Amino acid sequence: MQSALNITGITLLVVASLTLVVFAIIDLVKPRIAGTKLKAGTVIKFIAEILFIYVLPGIGIVITNRKCEEHPFQIESITTAYTLWILFALAYTASRYLKKLLSPIVITLVASLMVLGLLFCLAICIHFTPMASVIFFPGLNLLFLSPFVCFFYLLKEIILLNKYLKEYLEKQDTNVANIINTFYNSIYQNHLGFVVVLIAPLLLIIQAALFLVGQQPDSVITQFTESCGYLLSKYQDCSCGGGHYLCSIAANGNKKLVKPTRFGVRANERIVVNRQLLVANAFENWLEEYTPKMHKVIRGSYDACNIPVNEWSKHKRFANVLYLFMKPLEWLFLAWLYMFDKKPEDRIAKQYYPKQELNIYLKENNYEGSN
């Protein structure tokens, strides 16, 4: 029953995720189709816009930045990431709903902020390249797709705003409007307009303000370069030592349910292990031994998710839920080992043994597999 509920929940999550992504794409490419021919289109595309512009970026920034795991932004530069997100979200809102109430100068500033947001989203998309496979994970794909979708929402709104501004200036008779309009048409035509001229000084002002509140003087750049585990990151080893994604479950879950079996050693630290942890690690050990390239891809994709299992499982009830949620995976791993490994139970049993005890165990059981 629990397994069926898990499958149903994941299926619903996948369907909801794909629906939002599809309607976001439809809204970007052919908004009339999303808004008129499909009855639920207006509501769904509105939800998609709210999520991808105003909700998911903020959630993604906070939950993907954990010091001892891969993090796309420097921990000390989170304020910079939040500031850039808030500025382009506010600019998008002003352009989307208030453009007719704004003066040309304010519109120009709004467009410039959206161009900065465009560049920010582009940098994140490039930064996320190594874990592109994560988009296939249900639910999580929305978080990692949000910069990509935001990029196109902003690009679309920038083009619409510049068209509006061009039409507005063409209707004006003042000398200033004519000069600006001539400048607009002769240099940038119908694309980004003259707003690109303001990007450098605007970014300088934003960086100066961030410096005053304690950010590094180049935090707009170092937020990416001083991160860990992503394409633009200087560091790739993000571990603080110890810990495992499933160790906390074995230690903190209800003992009658998770059934801790013994102590083990990982990274020179003593940990509590149970059958589920041993099976999962044995499966990973098999992949690493027989399909190292596939193991690297799978491990990299999983690590890139930055799922805070250790944090969640500090609460006993949550640890119990996580244990049950992972039970189908445990059965899948176990079935794989029994089909493709000569001595599956030996491989399972030897996981997390201290070195001396492991050597004794291997000799007693005549097991010649790798340590």
LOLUM-335976 format. One record per residue (C-alpha): x, y, z negated. Coordinates in nm, 3 decimals. Example, Ala and Ser with C-alpha at 12.3 -4.5 7.8 and 13.67 -1.06 7.14 Angstrom:
% LOLUM-335976
+---------+---------+---------+
:    east :   north :      up :
+---------+---------+---------+
:   1.230 :  -0.450 :  -0.780 :
:   1.367 :  -0.106 :  -0.714 :
+---------+---------+---------+
//
This chain:
% LOLUM-335976
+---------+---------+---------+
:    east :   north :      up :
+---------+---------+---------+
:   0.000 :   0.000 :   0.000 :
:   0.277 :   0.242 :  -0.096 :
:   0.461 :   0.163 :   0.229 :
:   0.146 :   0.231 :   0.433 :
:   0.094 :   0.564 :   0.258 :
:   0.456 :   0.661 :   0.329 :
:   0.420 :   0.578 :   0.697 :
:   0.091 :   0.769 :   0.719 :
:   0.243 :   1.075 :   0.550 :
:   0.546 :   1.076 :   0.779 :
:   0.324 :   1.032 :   1.085 :
:   0.106 :   1.328 :   0.984 :
:   0.416 :   1.537 :   0.920 :
:   0.558 :   1.450 :   1.262 :
:   0.229 :   1.533 :   1.436 :
:   0.195 :   1.865 :   1.251 :
:   0.557 :   1.957 :   1.327 :
:   0.526 :   1.876 :   1.695 :
:   0.193 :   2.060 :   1.721 :
:   0.341 :   2.379 :   1.580 :
:   0.646 :   2.358 :   1.805 :
:   0.434 :   2.291 :   2.115 :
:   0.202 :   2.582 :   2.045 :
:   0.493 :   2.812 :   1.971 :
:   0.638 :   2.723 :   2.312 :
:   0.299 :   2.769 :   2.482 :
:   0.256 :   3.105 :   2.312 :
:   0.600 :   3.214 :   2.433 :
:   0.559 :   3.089 :   2.790 :
:   0.186 :   3.124 :   2.863 :
:   0.009 :   3.300 :   2.575 :
:  -0.324 :   3.318 :   2.759 :
:  -0.345 :   2.940 :   2.773 :
:  -0.277 :   2.911 :   2.400 :
:  -0.528 :   3.181 :   2.313 :
:  -0.824 :   3.121 :   2.541 :
:  -0.848 :   2.780 :   2.702 :
:  -0.773 :   2.596 :   2.378 :
:  -1.022 :   2.674 :   2.102 :
:  -0.781 :   2.610 :   1.818 :
:  -0.495 :   2.773 :   2.006 :
:  -0.526 :   3.119 :   1.853 :
:  -0.520 :   2.990 :   1.496 :
:  -0.239 :   2.739 :   1.555 :
:  -0.016 :   2.983 :   1.744 :
:  -0.074 :   3.241 :   1.466 :
:   0.033 :   2.983 :   1.206 :
:   0.337 :   2.894 :   1.419 :
:   0.437 :   3.262 :   1.443 :
:   0.398 :   3.314 :   1.068 :
:   0.602 :   3.004 :   0.989 :
:   0.885 :   3.055 :   1.236 :
:   0.929 :   3.429 :   1.176 :
:   0.832 :   3.492 :   0.813 :
:   0.847 :   3.164 :   0.617 :
:   1.086 :   2.898 :   0.747 :
:   1.399 :   3.118 :   0.788 :
:   1.387 :   3.222 :   0.423 :
:   1.325 :   2.867 :   0.303 :
:   1.602 :   2.738 :   0.527 :
:   1.855 :   2.987 :   0.394 :
:   1.794 :   2.893 :   0.032 :
:   1.762 :   2.513 :   0.053 :
:   2.054 :   2.453 :   0.290 :
:   2.307 :   2.635 :   0.072 :
:   2.436 :   2.406 :  -0.198 :
:   2.794 :   2.449 :  -0.306 :
:   2.892 :   2.082 :  -0.311 :
:   2.720 :   1.993 :   0.017 :
:   2.727 :   2.125 :   0.373 :
:   2.599 :   2.483 :   0.382 :
:   2.558 :   2.702 :   0.693 :
:   2.613 :   3.030 :   0.506 :
:   2.884 :   3.131 :   0.261 :
:   2.734 :   3.104 :  -0.087 :
:   2.852 :   3.455 :  -0.178 :
:   2.700 :   3.600 :   0.143 :
:   2.343 :   3.481 :   0.097 :
:   2.237 :   3.844 :   0.043 :
:   2.368 :   3.928 :   0.391 :
:   2.176 :   3.642 :   0.552 :
:   1.855 :   3.741 :   0.373 :
:   1.901 :   4.108 :   0.462 :
:   1.943 :   4.039 :   0.833 :
:   1.641 :   3.808 :   0.831 :
:   1.419 :   4.057 :   0.647 :
:   1.524 :   4.343 :   0.875 :
:   1.448 :   4.160 :   1.198 :
:   1.121 :   4.021 :   1.054 :
:   1.009 :   4.373 :   0.959 :
:   1.116 :   4.507 :   1.298 :
:   0.924 :   4.229 :   1.472 :
:   0.614 :   4.312 :   1.268 :
:   0.639 :   4.683 :   1.348 :
:   0.681 :   4.614 :   1.718 :
:   0.412 :   4.345 :   1.733 :
:   0.136 :   4.533 :   1.553 :
:   0.231 :   4.900 :   1.512 :
:   0.416 :   5.006 :   1.829 :
:   0.137 :   5.241 :   1.939 :
:   0.165 :   5.432 :   1.611 :
:   0.541 :   5.483 :   1.624 :
:   0.741 :   5.766 :   1.774 :
:   0.998 :   5.691 :   2.051 :
:   1.288 :   5.733 :   1.809 :
:   1.141 :   5.490 :   1.555 :
:   1.057 :   5.248 :   1.835 :
:   1.419 :   5.264 :   1.946 :
:   1.539 :   5.180 :   1.594 :
:   1.290 :   4.894 :   1.573 :
:   1.407 :   4.755 :   1.907 :
:   1.771 :   4.783 :   1.796 :
:   1.698 :   4.587 :   1.479 :
:   1.528 :   4.318 :   1.685 :
:   1.834 :   4.295 :   1.911 :
:   2.048 :   4.248 :   1.598 :
:   1.805 :   3.975 :   1.492 :
:   1.837 :   3.821 :   1.836 :
:   2.216 :   3.807 :   1.802 :
:   2.184 :   3.671 :   1.446 :
:   1.952 :   3.390 :   1.562 :
:   2.182 :   3.311 :   1.854 :
:   2.479 :   3.282 :   1.619 :
:   2.282 :   3.045 :   1.394 :
:   2.178 :   2.831 :   1.693 :
:   2.542 :   2.797 :   1.796 :
:   2.638 :   2.732 :   1.433 :
:   2.384 :   2.448 :   1.410 :
:   2.507 :   2.272 :   1.725 :
:   2.682 :   1.977 :   1.546 :
:   2.358 :   1.866 :   1.383 :
:   2.125 :   1.902 :   1.681 :
:   1.999 :   1.548 :   1.619 :
:   1.832 :   1.669 :   1.297 :
:   1.547 :   1.814 :   1.504 :
:   1.413 :   1.459 :   1.531 :
:   1.368 :   1.432 :   1.154 :
:   1.001 :   1.491 :   1.065 :
:   0.940 :   1.813 :   0.874 :
:   1.307 :   1.906 :   0.856 :
:   1.308 :   1.975 :   1.229 :
:   1.093 :   2.284 :   1.169 :
:   1.358 :   2.437 :   0.945 :
:   1.639 :   2.380 :   1.191 :
:   1.429 :   2.478 :   1.493 :
:   1.322 :   2.810 :   1.339 :
:   1.632 :   3.009 :   1.455 :
:   1.583 :   2.876 :   1.809 :
:   1.212 :   2.965 :   1.815 :
:   1.279 :   3.301 :   1.644 :
:   1.528 :   3.383 :   1.919 :
:   1.262 :   3.350 :   2.188 :
:   0.993 :   3.528 :   1.984 :
:   1.230 :   3.823 :   1.941 :
:   1.340 :   3.819 :   2.305 :
:   0.979 :   3.822 :   2.423 :
:   0.887 :   4.108 :   2.189 :
:   1.195 :   4.312 :   2.287 :
:   1.098 :   4.288 :   2.654 :
:   0.737 :   4.386 :   2.578 :
:   0.848 :   4.677 :   2.360 :
:   1.086 :   4.812 :   2.620 :
:   0.818 :   4.793 :   2.886 :
:   0.584 :   4.982 :   2.656 :
:   0.849 :   5.244 :   2.581 :
:   0.930 :   5.286 :   2.949 :
:   0.563 :   5.338 :   3.035 :
:   0.527 :   5.583 :   2.746 :
:   0.826 :   5.791 :   2.856 :
:   0.710 :   5.800 :   3.216 :
:   0.391 :   5.972 :   3.103 :
:   0.578 :   6.245 :   2.917 :
:   0.665 :   6.578 :   3.080 :
:   0.925 :   6.703 :   2.836 :
:   1.285 :   6.744 :   2.942 :
:   1.408 :   6.515 :   2.662 :
:   1.173 :   6.238 :   2.769 :
:   1.284 :   6.273 :   3.131 :
:   1.651 :   6.259 :   3.035 :
:   1.595 :   5.947 :   2.822 :
:   1.382 :   5.785 :   3.089 :
:   1.643 :   5.853 :   3.358 :
:   1.914 :   5.714 :   3.132 :
:   1.699 :   5.407 :   3.065 :
:   1.629 :   5.334 :   3.432 :
:   1.975 :   5.404 :   3.568 :
:   2.169 :   5.190 :   3.321 :
:   1.956 :   4.918 :   3.167 :
:   1.646 :   4.906 :   3.390 :
:   1.376 :   4.674 :   3.249 :
:   1.574 :   4.454 :   3.011 :
:   1.717 :   4.554 :   2.673 :
:   1.703 :   4.927 :   2.745 :
:   1.916 :   5.185 :   2.575 :
:   1.864 :   5.022 :   2.233 :
:   2.192 :   4.833 :   2.277 :
:   2.374 :   5.165 :   2.240 :
:   2.256 :   5.182 :   1.878 :
:   2.353 :   4.828 :   1.777 :
:   2.715 :   4.902 :   1.675 :
:   2.645 :   5.207 :   1.453 :
:   2.336 :   5.039 :   1.308 :
:   2.531 :   4.726 :   1.221 :
:   2.802 :   4.943 :   1.065 :
:   2.543 :   5.115 :   0.844 :
:   2.391 :   4.781 :   0.739 :
:   2.735 :   4.637 :   0.656 :
:   2.825 :   4.948 :   0.454 :
:   2.501 :   4.917 :   0.255 :
:   2.571 :   4.547 :   0.193 :
:   2.923 :   4.633 :   0.075 :
:   2.775 :   4.873 :  -0.181 :
:   2.569 :   4.591 :  -0.331 :
:   2.867 :   4.359 :  -0.369 :
:   2.898 :   4.183 :  -0.033 :
:   3.232 :   4.145 :   0.144 :
:   3.314 :   4.424 :   0.391 :
:   3.289 :   4.175 :   0.678 :
:   3.013 :   3.952 :   0.536 :
:   2.819 :   3.963 :   0.864 :
:   3.098 :   3.746 :   1.007 :
:   3.226 :   3.560 :   0.701 :
:   2.878 :   3.434 :   0.616 :
:   2.939 :   3.189 :   0.902 :
:   3.316 :   3.139 :   0.898 :
:   3.340 :   3.081 :   0.521 :
:   3.059 :   2.826 :   0.521 :
:   3.112 :   2.450 :   0.527 :
:   3.029 :   2.165 :   0.762 :
:   2.896 :   2.356 :   1.064 :
:   3.040 :   2.461 :   1.401 :
:   3.174 :   2.803 :   1.296 :
:   3.277 :   2.688 :   0.948 :
:   3.638 :   2.708 :   0.836 :
:   3.584 :   2.417 :   0.596 :
:   3.452 :   2.071 :   0.680 :
:   3.507 :   1.890 :   0.349 :
:   3.231 :   2.022 :   0.124 :
:   3.231 :   1.763 :  -0.153 :
:   3.295 :   1.868 :  -0.512 :
:   3.366 :   1.504 :  -0.603 :
:   3.147 :   1.235 :  -0.754 :
:   2.777 :   1.187 :  -0.702 :
:   2.582 :   1.002 :  -0.434 :
:   2.249 :   1.068 :  -0.273 :
:   2.093 :   0.769 :  -0.455 :
:   2.300 :   0.752 :  -0.774 :
:   2.074 :   0.988 :  -0.966 :
:   1.773 :   0.773 :  -0.884 :
:   1.943 :   0.467 :  -1.034 :
:   2.040 :   0.668 :  -1.342 :
:   1.728 :   0.878 :  -1.399 :
:   1.438 :   0.667 :  -1.275 :
:   1.221 :   0.447 :  -1.491 :
:   1.444 :   0.152 :  -1.578 :
:   1.167 :  -0.106 :  -1.526 :
:   1.106 :   0.033 :  -1.177 :
:   1.449 :   0.123 :  -1.035 :
:   1.620 :  -0.164 :  -1.222 :
:   1.979 :  -0.042 :  -1.270 :
:   2.205 :  -0.346 :  -1.244 :
:   2.552 :  -0.236 :  -1.353 :
:   2.806 :   0.042 :  -1.358 :
:   3.020 :   0.115 :  -1.056 :
:   3.297 :   0.351 :  -0.952 :
:   3.278 :   0.616 :  -0.682 :
:   3.541 :   0.887 :  -0.627 :
:   3.705 :   0.774 :  -0.955 :
:   3.386 :   0.844 :  -1.147 :
:   3.163 :   0.600 :  -1.331 :
:   2.811 :   0.578 :  -1.186 :
:   2.498 :   0.372 :  -1.244 :
:   2.399 :   0.155 :  -0.948 :
:   2.090 :  -0.049 :  -0.864 :
:   1.996 :  -0.291 :  -0.588 :
:   1.863 :  -0.017 :  -0.361 :
:   2.187 :   0.179 :  -0.378 :
:   2.398 :  -0.133 :  -0.319 :
:   2.193 :  -0.236 :  -0.015 :
:   2.203 :   0.115 :   0.136 :
:   2.578 :   0.142 :   0.088 :
:   2.634 :  -0.209 :   0.222 :
:   2.440 :  -0.119 :   0.538 :
:   2.651 :   0.194 :   0.580 :
:   2.964 :  -0.014 :   0.522 :
:   2.853 :  -0.254 :   0.799 :
:   2.796 :   0.035 :   1.041 :
:   3.133 :   0.185 :   0.957 :
:   3.305 :  -0.148 :   1.019 :
:   3.131 :  -0.258 :   1.341 :
:   2.998 :   0.064 :   1.499 :
:   3.220 :   0.348 :   1.372 :
:   3.107 :   0.597 :   1.637 :
:   2.739 :   0.541 :   1.563 :
:   2.811 :   0.558 :   1.190 :
:   2.980 :   0.894 :   1.234 :
:   2.683 :   1.036 :   1.425 :
:   2.423 :   0.901 :   1.180 :
:   2.621 :   1.007 :   0.875 :
:   2.685 :   1.353 :   1.018 :
:   2.317 :   1.402 :   1.100 :
:   2.207 :   1.288 :   0.755 :
:   2.463 :   1.504 :   0.576 :
:   2.360 :   1.800 :   0.789 :
:   2.008 :   1.772 :   0.650 :
:   2.142 :   1.873 :   0.307 :
:   1.857 :   1.689 :   0.138 :
:   1.899 :   1.775 :  -0.235 :
:   1.816 :   1.424 :  -0.360 :
:   2.040 :   1.456 :  -0.665 :
:   1.859 :   1.775 :  -0.772 :
:   1.515 :   1.624 :  -0.717 :
:   1.588 :   1.301 :  -0.895 :
:   1.694 :   1.469 :  -1.221 :
:   1.326 :   1.445 :  -1.313 :
:   1.226 :   1.088 :  -1.397 :
:   0.889 :   1.097 :  -1.219 :
:   1.042 :   1.246 :  -0.906 :
:   1.318 :   0.984 :  -0.918 :
:   1.050 :   0.714 :  -0.932 :
:   0.871 :   0.862 :  -0.630 :
:   1.196 :   0.884 :  -0.434 :
:   1.276 :   0.524 :  -0.520 :
:   0.939 :   0.408 :  -0.385 :
:   0.969 :   0.633 :  -0.080 :
:   1.305 :   0.476 :   0.009 :
:   1.186 :   0.121 :  -0.048 :
:   1.092 :   0.059 :   0.320 :
:   1.439 :   0.173 :   0.423 :
:   1.593 :  -0.065 :   0.172 :
:   1.397 :  -0.354 :   0.324 :
:   1.501 :  -0.247 :   0.675 :
:   1.870 :  -0.231 :   0.575 :
:   1.844 :  -0.569 :   0.403 :
:   1.683 :  -0.730 :   0.709 :
:   1.960 :  -0.589 :   0.929 :
:   2.235 :  -0.725 :   0.704 :
:   2.079 :  -1.071 :   0.693 :
:   2.050 :  -1.079 :   1.071 :
:   2.393 :  -0.945 :   1.163 :
:   2.629 :  -1.006 :   0.869 :
:   2.782 :  -1.345 :   0.791 :
:   2.780 :  -1.289 :   0.414 :
:   2.525 :  -1.017 :   0.342 :
:   2.501 :  -1.076 :  -0.032 :
:   2.879 :  -1.064 :  -0.068 :
:   2.887 :  -0.733 :   0.116 :
:   2.607 :  -0.599 :  -0.107 :
:   2.758 :  -0.725 :  -0.431 :
:   3.105 :  -0.580 :  -0.375 :
:   2.983 :  -0.219 :  -0.334 :
:   3.115 :   0.027 :  -0.596 :
:   3.328 :  -0.234 :  -0.774 :
:   3.640 :  -0.097 :  -0.947 :
:   3.944 :  -0.201 :  -0.742 :
:   4.083 :  -0.461 :  -0.982 :
:   3.744 :  -0.621 :  -1.044 :
:   3.672 :  -0.616 :  -0.670 :
:   3.991 :  -0.805 :  -0.589 :
:   3.900 :  -1.069 :  -0.848 :
:   3.548 :  -1.093 :  -0.707 :
:   3.674 :  -1.133 :  -0.351 :
:   3.914 :  -1.410 :  -0.448 :
:   3.653 :  -1.596 :  -0.650 :
:   3.405 :  -1.584 :  -0.361 :
:   3.660 :  -1.645 :  -0.084 :
:   3.549 :  -1.329 :   0.089 :
:   3.794 :  -1.186 :   0.341 :
:   3.600 :  -0.876 :   0.446 :
:   3.749 :  -0.527 :   0.429 :
:   3.770 :  -0.344 :   0.101 :
+---------+---------+---------+
//
